[in-house]
Protein backbone atom coordinates (compact mmCIF):
# COMPACT_ATOMS: atom_id res chain seq x y z
CA UNK A 1 0.00 0.00 0.00
CA UNK A 2 1.23 3.46 -0.92
CA UNK A 3 1.61 6.20 1.68
CA UNK A 4 0.29 8.72 -0.85
CA UNK A 5 -3.02 10.41 -0.07
CA UNK A 6 -5.95 9.70 -2.42
CA UNK A 7 -6.18 12.23 -5.27
CA UNK A 8 -9.64 13.40 -4.20
CA UNK A 9 -8.31 14.32 -0.74
CA UNK A 10 -5.32 16.17 -2.22
CA UNK A 11 -7.56 18.13 -4.60
CA UNK A 12 -9.96 19.05 -1.78
CA UNK A 13 -7.07 20.25 0.37
CA UNK A 14 -5.60 22.32 -2.47
CA UNK A 15 -8.93 23.98 -3.27
CA UNK A 16 -9.62 24.71 0.39
CA UNK A 17 -6.17 26.25 0.95
CA UNK A 18 -6.44 28.46 -2.14
CA UNK A 19 -10.01 29.55 -1.40
CA UNK A 20 -9.19 30.22 2.28
CA UNK A 21 -6.30 32.45 1.16
CA UNK A 22 -8.66 34.56 -0.93
CA UNK A 23 -7.92 33.00 -4.30
CA UNK A 24 -10.07 30.95 -6.60
CA UNK A 25 -9.57 27.25 -7.18
CA UNK A 26 -11.95 25.26 -9.36
CA UNK A 27 -12.21 21.71 -10.65
CA UNK A 28 -12.32 21.82 -14.46
CA UNK A 29 -12.49 18.00 -14.71
CA UNK A 30 -13.00 15.41 -11.99
CA UNK A 31 -10.70 12.39 -12.08
CA UNK A 32 -10.39 9.15 -10.15
CA UNK A 33 -10.85 9.79 -6.42
CA UNK A 34 -8.15 7.31 -5.40
CA UNK A 35 -5.32 7.43 -7.90
CA UNK A 36 -5.98 9.98 -10.65
CA UNK A 37 -3.20 12.26 -11.76
CA UNK A 38 -3.55 15.97 -11.02
CA UNK A 39 -2.97 18.60 -13.70
CA UNK A 40 -2.93 22.20 -12.43
CA UNK A 41 -3.67 25.12 -14.75
CA UNK A 42 -2.05 28.33 -13.54
CA UNK A 43 -2.80 31.18 -15.93
CA UNK A 44 -1.16 30.17 -19.20
CA UNK A 45 0.94 27.39 -17.66
CA UNK A 46 0.19 23.77 -16.83
CA UNK A 47 2.04 21.84 -14.11
CA UNK A 48 1.75 18.31 -12.74
CA UNK A 49 3.53 16.00 -10.33
CA UNK A 50 6.43 14.15 -11.88
CA UNK A 51 10.08 13.28 -11.41
CA UNK A 52 12.50 16.15 -11.69
CA UNK A 53 15.96 15.85 -13.25
CA UNK A 54 17.40 14.87 -9.87
CA UNK A 55 14.91 11.98 -9.48
CA UNK A 56 12.92 13.75 -6.75
CA UNK A 57 9.16 14.29 -7.07
CA UNK A 58 8.51 17.86 -8.26
CA UNK A 59 5.99 19.99 -10.12
CA UNK A 60 6.88 19.71 -13.78
CA UNK A 61 5.74 22.27 -16.33
CA UNK A 62 4.01 20.51 -19.18
CA UNK A 63 1.85 21.38 -22.15
CA UNK A 64 1.80 24.47 -24.35
CA UNK A 65 3.09 27.85 -23.29
CA UNK A 66 0.31 29.65 -25.17
CA UNK A 67 -2.78 30.38 -23.08
CA UNK A 68 -5.03 29.89 -26.13
CA UNK A 69 -3.89 26.26 -26.37
CA UNK A 70 -4.11 25.26 -22.68
CA UNK A 71 -7.80 24.28 -22.79
CA UNK A 72 -7.31 22.05 -25.83
CA UNK A 73 -4.23 20.50 -24.25
CA UNK A 74 -5.91 19.33 -21.05
CA UNK A 75 -9.01 18.18 -22.95
CA UNK A 76 -6.82 15.98 -25.19
CA UNK A 77 -5.04 14.63 -22.10
CA UNK A 78 -8.45 13.74 -20.57
CA UNK A 79 -9.45 11.74 -23.67
CA UNK A 80 -6.37 9.54 -23.14
CA UNK A 81 -6.59 9.54 -19.32
CA UNK A 82 -10.16 9.91 -17.99
CA UNK A 83 -8.84 9.50 -14.41
CA UNK A 84 -6.96 12.82 -14.68
CA UNK A 85 -8.03 15.71 -12.44
CA UNK A 86 -7.78 19.20 -13.94
CA UNK A 87 -7.64 22.02 -11.41
CA UNK A 88 -7.42 25.72 -12.23
CA UNK A 89 -5.93 28.14 -9.71
CA UNK A 90 -6.21 31.92 -9.69
CA UNK A 91 -4.12 33.25 -6.81
CA UNK A 92 -0.77 34.95 -6.39
CA UNK A 93 2.00 32.36 -5.99
CA UNK A 94 -0.30 29.55 -7.18
CA UNK A 95 2.61 27.22 -7.90
CA UNK A 96 3.67 27.37 -4.25
CA UNK A 97 0.17 26.37 -3.10
CA UNK A 98 0.16 23.49 -5.59
CA UNK A 99 3.63 22.28 -4.61
CA UNK A 100 2.96 22.45 -0.86
CA UNK A 101 -0.21 20.40 -1.28
CA UNK A 102 0.42 18.01 -4.17
CA UNK A 103 4.00 17.05 -3.40
CA UNK A 104 3.32 15.97 0.18
CA UNK A 105 3.49 12.17 0.36
N, C-alpha and C positions, 0 to 999 in steps of 0.2 A: 504494500500500500504506500502511495506517495504521501509526503508531508505537505504537499501543495493544497491550498484552499480551493474549493470548487469555484469555477469561473463565475457562477451567479453571485456568490458571496463577494468575490473580488470586485465585480462590477457594481454591486450595491454599495460597497464601501467607497469606491471611487466617486460615484455619483453623490453620495451623501457628503463626503469631504468637500467636493467642489461646490455643491449647493450651499453647504454651511458656511463656506468662505465667501459667499456672495457671487459666485460665478454660476454658469449654466452648464450642466452636464446632461446629455440626453442619449437614450438608446436609439440608434438609427436602425439596428437590426439585432434581434434577440438570437443568441446561439444556444448551444448545449449548456445546460445548467451545471453539469459536472466537469466537463473537460474541454469545452470549446475554447478556441484561441480568442484573443482579444486584440482587435485593431482599434487604435485611437486616432481620431481625426482631430488635428489641432490646426485650425486655420487652413492653410494650403499644404500642410504636411500630414503625413500618415506615419505613425510609429506602432511597433508591436514588440512583444517580448521575443527575444532570440539570443543566440550566442554571439558575443562580441568577439573581436579579433584575438583577445587574450583568453577565450574559452569560458569567460564568466557571463552569466545571464545579464542581459542589458536591454534597454529599449533601442531598437534598431529602426532607423528611418527607412521606409520602404515606399514603393509606389511613385507616382509622378510628382514633379515639383510644381506643376501648374494647377492652380486651384480649380480651373474649369474641368480638369480631368479627374479630380479626386473622387467625385460621386461615381463615375463610370468604373473607376478602378475598384472600389470596394464592392460594387454590385457584381462585377465579374468574379472577384474573389469569392463572393457568397454563392455564386452558381457552382463553383468547384468545391466549396467547403460550407455546406449549410449549417454547420455547427459553430461557425465564426460569429463572434459578437462584434458589432461596430458601434463604438461610442464616440460621440462628438463632445469636445470640451471647449468652452468659451470662458476663459479666465486667464488673468496674468500668470505667467510661470506655469502653464498647464502641463508641460513636460515633467516638471518636478512633482506635481500631484500624481501624475500617472506612474512615474518611476517609484515613488514612495509607497504606492498602493499595489501595483502590479508585480513589482519585482520581489516583494516579500514572500518568502517560501516558508 
